[in-house]
Every structure is written in C-alpha cells, then in structure tokens.
Amino acid sequence: MQTARRLRKHRLARWFAVTASAGLLAASACGQAAPDFSQAETMLRLLRSCHDNKASIAEVDHFISLPGTDLVIAQQNISRRITAKQYREMLQAACSGKIADIKPAEPGARAQKGVTGLTQDVATSIIWGRDHISLLESDLKELRGNRSIGDAVPLARKYLPQSISLAPKLYVVMGGRAGAAAIDDQLYFDLLITAWRVSRGTAAHLSPQQVVDFFAHETHHLGYGQILDQKRASLNLNPAESQAWNFLVATMMEGSATLLINGHESLADLAQQPDVKPYLAKVPSLLPAMQDILRHALNGPVSEEDYAEATTPFLDMGYHATGATLLAAIEKKRGLAGLMQVMADPRQLLAAFNDCASASTVPFQFDPALAQRVAHLGDAKVNEMKTK
C-alpha cells in the first residue's frame, strides 16, 4: 500500500467453491480452478515435526520452496521489506519455540517494519501453531467444506463499477503476516495467522457467510485493480501525481471492499467487527493525515522513506477504515450508482466527499483547492497550463 510498486501487488485475498467429498474446493461458476492447499498441508506437517523437535533442514527447505510461501514473502514486501534469508531464519527459530534476533536487511522504516512483522506476528503465530495443530486441522476441514464460497465471485462483481474478467489462482497458506493477499492474479488466505488472531481476540471466528465476504473482498481487489490500472493508463501523471494517485487507489481499494462487502454497505456493521472497530475510531485523525499526504505528494514527490513514514498510520486497517468512512458518506447521499461513479475515477473522491460531508459520521472537509487539484491529476490540458 505504499510506493510506486504495481498497485495490483497491494491486494489481499482468497478463493472459492467446494467439493466436500473430495476434500477440495471445486471450480466456481466462472471456471475457477480448485485452490492449492499444498503449502498449508506442508506447514501442518512441519509444525508436527517442530512440536516433536524432529524438524529437518530438508523440511524447512521444502516449505520455503513452495509457491504459497513465495506469496507470503511477497506480501510482506509490499509495505515492508524482508528477505527470504530472514524468513528462513525466523522459521527455523520459531520451529524450536524461539523468536530469532533478526536485523533489518537495509536502512529505513520499511526494513524495520519488516523485522517487526516477522518477529511479532509471523514467528509468534508459528510458535502458537506448534501447540494447536488439531485446531488448525479442524479449521482447514471447515474451510474445505464451505459450499458457499463460490458465491464470492458474483458478490465481488456486484460492487465493481464495470464488468471485468476474474480468473484468479487460489492458495490456502500458512506462515504469513496478512490474513489474505492478492499478488497479481494469485490470491491466498492464511489459515494460521487468522486462527492465531482469533485466539488473541483481535479477530472474530468467521461464520460461513463471513468467509464468503472475506474471499469476495480480495476478489474485489483483483477486479477493481484491473479497472484502476486501465484508468491510470489513460492519464498523463507526473511523478508527484503518481504518488498521490497511488495513495488514492490504496484508500479506494480497501475502503470500497470493506464497506460494500464486509460491511454490507453499512458502517454500523463494520463497527461491530473487532479488526475494523479500533481503526474507525482513528478516522478523525486519519483524514487530516490523508490531506497532508496528498498535499506533500503533489508538492514533491516526497522520498520513498518519507512516504513510508507518513503512511504508517494507514497500515493494517487504516486504509480500510478511512476509505469506508469516506465512501459511506458518498453512498448515503448519492446512492450506490453515485458511489460507483466515484469508484470509476478515484480522482473525484475528495470533491465528492466534500459535497456529501453532511452525511459523514466524521466532521471533516478537504481543502477545496486540494480537492480540485486532485480531481485533475493527469489531465494533460491542466498540466500544460501549469507549465506555461
């Protein structure tokens, strides 16, 4: 969620449909292939070996070589920075019940945040998993048996501003930091980190419908990401505008999926969800921060390091809560069709929110001059006027 990395790599996610008797999620109505469970199954075997103090280097090497593990490492390099070597070091220590003393791979906030995520989230969840293998097996069996997961694709399509082809490759994994992610056309759901967070009370156990919502959220990212890539290609963005655009896209991507799918178009519903509720309380401070980030980006661009620092409060669920709050006000005043118009062109977000601010749960208005400047990002004629 952060720099000029391909925004599609900023998407989190899962998969769909089931054949319970065969123990595999079946293809969905749109030709969806069954997900790959091999990485999660390999982690379960590794956890058993870790619990019995019998894990071998060969087992660790095999786990790290799997495509699903590549995905969880790639996800941690979206807003953070880790290396495969660091991940291996963390995994070997966690297997023996210890937290590795890992040093940042390079100077800067992103590398430091990478170490924090590895040691405080990933390693801790793996250590917890060593002693909860039966629970993980049960969760995996429940996931395989959810026959409604195929509804995720049509649900995601319902909330896209235009029709788009969706044919993701699906993975069930363990050993990552995010509960789910979308990396290009590959979507994963991390069973271990989710179960660990439920055990700590920072996430709720998902009902069958919430599982569908969870998967649809990430599928929505895949489709909406393609739409936004097309929109960006039509614009003539300079480096400063590109940085502002990337921030807008992160906010729109997470905010739209969170409000429309997980919240069922209701901020009140979101306020009941343990992972979102604390961040909704932060929105009064996040909105001014959003304005400052956009203003500084357009006057810059700012350095990658400064941008990473400025956007830190939006990590985890910050983008989700901020975007959902903005979009909820727009939908309340303009309806779903009006919201879709803004989703089709994120540059309109600030001006649209200002117009609908009376319907917002958070009293705030963006600087009108900034809103107009954002509305014309990449406008060739406006840019030509500015250079004259």
N, C-alpha and C positions, 0 to 999 in steps of 0.2 A: 504494500500500500504506500509506496513512498516515492521512488525516484522515477527516472525515465525508463525503467525496465518495462518490457511489454506488459501492459496492464492485464492482459489475459492471464499472466502468471500470478496475478494477485487474487485469484479466485478460489474459494473454498468449496468442498463438495462431497457428494456421494453417488448413489446408484439406485437400482430399481429391480423389480419383479421377481417372482419366486416359483420354484418347483419344490415343494416341501419333501415329497417322497424321494427325490433325487438329492436333496440337500443342497441344491444350487438355486440361486436367484435366476429366474427364467428371463427370456428376452421379453422386452416390453412391446407394446403395440407398434412402436416405431422402429422395430428391428434392433433394439438394444441387445448387445451381447451380454451373457451372464458375467457377473463380476469375478475378478480373480481373488480368491481367498488365500492363495498360497503363502503370501508374506505373513498374514495373521496366523495361519496354521504353523508356519515355521517359528514364529515368535513364541507360540504356546509351547512347542517342543523345547525351545531354548530356555524358556522360563522354568520348565520342569527340571532341566539339567542344572540350571543356576540354583534352584531350590535345593537340589541334592548335592551341590558342589561338584558336579561332574561335567560342567560345560567345557568344551574343547575349542581351540582356536579355529578348527575347521567349521564348527557350528556357527561361530561368530562370523567367519568369512562368508559362509553361505548366506546367512541372513543379510549381510551388508551388500551382497551382490545382486539381490532381488530388485526388480523394477519398483516394487512398492516402497522399498527403503530409499531408493533414489528420489522418489516423490516426497517423502517426509523430510529428507535433507534439503531438497529444492525449496520446499515451502518455508523452511527456516532461513533461507537466503533471500526472501522477498523483502522483508523489512529489517532483517538481522544479517549476520554474517557468521557462518560456521564452515568448517571443512570436514571432509569425510574422515580425516585422521582424528579430529576432535570427537566426532561422533563415535568412532571405534573406541577411543579412549574412555569416553563416557560409558559406553555399553559394557565394556569389559569390567569396569569398576562396579557399575550398578548390578551386574550379574552376581558379583560377590557381596552385594549389600552395602556398597560404599559409594560416596559421591567423589568423583575424580576432581583433582585440583587442576582445572583447565584454565589456561591463559588465553586471552584474546588472540586471534590469528593475525590481527593487524591493528594499528591505532584507530581510534574513533569509536563513536557511540554504537554503531551498528554491530561491530565485533563484540563489544562489551555486552550488548543486549543478547547477542547470540549465545555467549557463555552463560548468561543468567537463565535464558530459556532452557539450555541443555541441562544445567545443574539443578535448577529449582523446579522445573516441570517434567522434562523428559526422564531424567535419571530417577527422580523421586517416584514417578509413576511406574517405572520398571521395577524398582525395589518393592513397591507395593504389590505389583503384579506377581512377583515370585511367591507371595503368600496367598494369592487369591485366584489361583488357576481355575478352580472349579467354577467360580463366579464368571470368569471370562468365557469359559466353555459354554456356560448357560446363556450368556448374552449373545454369543455367536450363534448358538442354535436358535434363539428367539429371532435374531435378525434374519436368518435364513428362512424362517417360517412366516415372515410378514408378507402376506399375499397382496397387500395394498400398495406396496412400494412402487408398482408400475404406474400408479396414479401421479407420481412425481413429475413426469414429463409434461402431461397435459396441464397440470397445475402451474408449472413454470411458464409454459407457453401463454397461459391466460393473462399473465401480467407482463408481457413484453409489448413494446409499442409497435412492433411489426412482426410478421411471420419470419421464422428463421429455422434452418435445419439444425437438429440436435442429434448427434450420434456419438456420445462420449464413451470412452473406455473406462470401465469401472473397477475399482480396487477396494477391498477391505484390508486395512493395515493395522499395525500396532507399532508403537515406538516413536511417534511424532509428537509435536507440541500442539498443533492445531487439531481441533476435533474433526475437521474435514478441510479439504482444499481442492481447488481446480488448477491444474497446471496445463496450459493449452487445452487439449481435448481429453485429458486424463483427470478423472475425479476420484477422490478417495474419502473414506470415512475411517477415522481412527478409533477403534473399539476400546483400546487400553486407556488412552488419555481421557476419553469420555467417562468410562467406568470409574476411573480414579477421581475425577472431578465430582461425580455423583456421590462417591463415598465421603468426600470432604464437605458436601453441602453447597458447593458453588455452582452446581448444575442439578437439574431435576431429572429423574429417570423418565425417559421418553415413552409416551403412550404410542400405540401403533400409528395413530394419526399424526402425532408429533414427529415420528420417524419419517413419514411421508413428507411433512413440511420441511424437515431437516434436509432431506435429499433434494426436494424441489428448490430450496434456497440456493444450493450450489449449482443445480442445473440451470437455474435462472441466471446465475453469473455467466455461465458458458454462453447462453444465447444473447444476453444483454451485452456481453463483452464483444461479440461479433458485430452487433449493431453499432456500438460506440466506436469500434475500430473503423467501420465504414464512414461514420460521421467525421471522425478525426481526419481521415484521408481526404475529405472534401474541403478541409480548412487549410489556410496558409499560416500555420503557427510558427512564431519565432521562439527561441529558447525560453524566454521568460513566460510567454503564453503557454508553452508546452508544460511547464512546471505547474502553472495554475490549472490547466486542463487536467493533468494527472490527479491533482487533489480533488477537483470536482468529480471526476469519474470514480475515485475511490469512495467518496461520500454518497454518490448516486447509486453505485453498485450495491454497497452494503445496506444503505438506507432503504432502497426500494424493496429488495428481497426480504429484509427484516420486517418492514411494516406490512407489506402486502401478503407475504406468505406466512411467516412465523407469527405475526400479529393479527392475521386475518383482517387487515385494513383497520386495526384498532390499536392506538397507543395504550389504552386501558388494558388490553390483553397482554401487551408487551411488558407492562409494569408488574405483571404477576410472574414473570419469568426470572428466575434467580440470576441468570447470566447477564440479562439486559438491564434489570432494575437499577443497579448501582450506577450504571452509565447514563441512564436517563436523568438521574439526579445531578449529573455533571454538565448537562447540556447548557445551562445558563452561563457557565464559564467556557464551554467549548465553542459556542457561537462567536464570541468576540475573538477567540483564538483563531477560528476559521477565517474571520475577516482579516486579521493581521497576517496570516499565512498567505492569503491570496494577494493582499496589498504588497507585501515584501517580494513575493514571487514576480509580480508584474513589474516591480521596480528593479528587478535583478536580471537574471535569476540568482537566487542565493546558492551557496555552495551545497553540495550533497550532504556534508556533515551538518551544516546549519539547518538544512531542511529536515534531516532525520531527527534532530533535536526538537525542532518546532512541532513536528507531527507526532512525537512520542505520546502525548495525551490521547491521541486518536487510535492508538493501537488497541488490541484486544477488541472491545466492543464500542470504542469511541466513535468510529466512523458510522457504525450501525445505528447507535442511538441518535447521533446528530442528524444523519440523513433521514431517519424515520420521523423525527420531530418536524423537520422542515417540510417533508413531503406530506405528512398528515395534515398540516395546515392547508396546503395547496389542495389536497383532495377534498377536505371538508368544505372549501369554498367553491372549487371548480368542478368537483366530481372526478370520477376515475378517468373519464375521457380527457379532462383537462390536465390531470396528472400525467397521463401518457404523453401528452404533447410536450411537457417539460422533460420527461424521460428521454424523448427522442432527440432533444437538444439541451444537454446539461448547462449550456451557457446561460439559459434562461432562469436557472434556479434562484439566484439572488433576487432578481426583479420580481419573479413570480411569488416568492415568499413575502417580499415587502408588500405586494398587492393583497396578500392573504394573511398578513400578520395578525389581524384582529381575530383570526380563528386559531391562532397558535396557543399552545399550552405554556409557552415560554415568551415573555415580553421581550421583543428584540426586533430591530430593523437594521439591515445592512446600509452602509453609506450609499446613497443613491448614485453618486458618481462612480463608485466602485462597481455597483451592480450593472450600470450601463457599460462600463469598460469590459467587464466580464462577458456581457451579452454579445459583444462584438469581437471576441477572441478569434483570431484567424481570418477576420474579414479583410480581404485584400484591399478593398477600397478605403476602409478606415485606416489600414496600415500605410497606404500610400499617402493619405492626407497627413498622417503624423510625421512622415519623413520629409514633407515639403516645408 
